[in-house]
Amino acid sequence: MPPFRLNNRYFLVRAGESQYESLGVINTNPVAKTSVDNGLSENGKRQTVRAALELKKMGACDGSCWIWPSITQRAYQAAEVIASVNKIDRSHIVPEYSFLDARGLGAYEGKALDSVTEVALLFTAEVLKQVYASDGLSPNIKPPPIDDGTPNESVEDVFVRVTQLMSILETQYSGDTVIIVSPDSDNLTVLQAGLVGLDLRRHRDLSFSPGEVRFVDEKSIPEYKKPASNVYKCYNPPN
């Protein structure tokens, strides 16, 4: 259900492409999230600079702002670039240690066919196609599990995480601007779907490309309608 209202102004940012992503590697195991290979690729750095400049153009940090990135390497690197371009002190970067982890894809973790990048990229695209096809059927379907510690998360699992994050932000700040930096698209699409009241099965319709920036427009959040009371009034009582 959409929130009654938001206490803060929010911008959603997907970090630029990681080195893993540039090679067609699916890497969602939290153990590897601070690895150098999870950092921004050369293309990802360019995407991130464009995102930072877009935020500046949008006036996201006019006055001040708080930047909440996942501790995942590429997201934190993106936050540092955003802070630098927008002249925000590093003390306003608040790393998030779990609620913004990339969606765990379970047994789909890893790379296809050794180091053949083109084939690996095609394999990754096919895997994601399967994941999103399942998402379209139910928000509770999980990717196949694996025993290496990689989570296998459904859309509903992701929704629980991002809802907890928003609860923290809405409690901790009031009247501030918060830039949320995610390593992947799913955290942001599920969050935005929840905010605007879109069926979670359709979260993919809101897909973020690497380095994309989006302002959360409160006007797009449906007006809260108070549920009907359980107390019923009899308009024609017996004599």
Secondary structure, 3 states (H helix, E strand, C coil): CCCCCCCCEEEEEECCCEHHHHCCCECCCHHHCCCHHHCECHHHHHHHHHHHHHHHHCCCCCCCCEEEEECCHHHHHHHHHHHHHCCCCHHHECCECCCCCCCCEHHHCECCCCCCHHHHHHHHHHHHHHHHHHHHHCCCCCCCCCCCCCCECCHHHHHHHHHHHHHHHHHHCCCCEEEEEECCCHHHHHHHHHHHCCCHHHHHHHCCCCCCEEECCHHHCCCCCCCCCCCCCCCCCCC
